[in-house]
Amino acid sequence: MSIDVNAISRIDSEAGLFDFLRSELGWPLAESPETYDFYADEMGLNGSDSGRIGRVRQIVDFQAGQPWGVLLGEHSGALYKKPSARGCGG
């Protein structure tokens, strides 16, 4: 499968992201998928890091036995990346 990089760069909203995941990747997502919130301490963020993260949500699993999760993050300031191979319970 080849993904159009330009299609990714055109994503400018949550709805646009969901449209991309459905149309380009074939994910069986609802129009507005159900999500649940995470808090800074659940994500392993300390005080200074958690101040830059406004909200973190995970899309509720949309396939039985799904071994991974999709996190949506809202932030302020410079882009913050925290790689993690930890599983997130759902």
C-alpha positions in Angstrom: 0.0 0.0 0.0 1.3 3.4 -0.9 0.2 6.4 1.1 0.1 9.9 -0.5 2.4 12.1 1.6 0.5 15.1 0.4 -2.8 13.7 1.8 -1.1 13.5 5.2 0.1 17.1 5.0 -3.5 18.3 4.2 -4.9 16.9 7.4 -5.9 20.0 9.4 -8.5 18.8 11.8 -9.6 15.8 13.8 -12.4 15.1 11.3 -9.8 15.2 8.5 -7.6 12.7 10.4 -10.6 10.4 10.8 -11.4 10.8 7.1 -7.8 10.0 6.1 -7.7 6.9 8.3 -11.0 5.6 6.8 -10.3 6.5 3.1 -6.6 6.0 2.8 -5.9 3.2 5.3 -9.3 1.5 5.2 -9.8 1.7 9.0 -13.4 0.8 10.1 -13.9 4.0 12.1 -17.2 5.7 12.8 -17.8 9.3 11.6 -16.9 10.5 15.1 -15.2 7.6 16.9 -15.6 7.2 20.7 -12.6 8.2 22.7 -11.5 8.3 26.4 -9.2 10.6 28.2 -5.8 10.0 29.7 -4.2 12.2 32.4 -0.6 13.3 32.6 0.3 10.9 35.4 -1.1 8.0 33.4 1.1 8.9 30.5 4.3 9.1 32.6 4.7 12.9 32.1 6.2 15.1 34.8 5.1 18.6 35.7 6.9 20.6 33.1 6.0 18.1 30.3 2.3 17.9 31.4 1.9 21.6 31.1 2.5 21.5 27.4 0.0 18.7 26.9 -3.6 20.0 26.9 -5.5 16.8 26.4 -4.7 13.2 25.4 -7.4 10.8 24.3 -7.3 7.3 22.9 -9.7 6.1 20.2 -11.7 3.2 21.6 -10.7 -0.1 20.0 -12.6 -0.6 16.8 -11.6 -4.2 16.3 -11.8 -7.2 18.7 -8.4 -8.0 20.1 -6.8 -4.9 18.8 -3.2 -5.0 20.2 -2.4 -1.3 19.7 -4.1 2.1 20.3 -4.4 5.4 18.6 -3.7 8.4 20.8 -4.9 12.0 19.9 -2.9 14.8 21.6 -3.6 18.5 21.9 -0.6 20.6 22.9 0.6 24.1 23.3 4.0 25.5 22.4 6.7 23.5 20.5 5.8 20.0 19.3 6.5 17.5 21.9 7.3 13.8 21.1 7.5 11.1 23.7 8.2 7.7 22.1 6.8 4.8 24.0 6.4 1.1 23.4 4.2 0.7 26.4 0.7 -0.8 25.9 -2.2 1.4 27.0 -5.1 -0.5 28.6 -8.6 0.2 27.4 
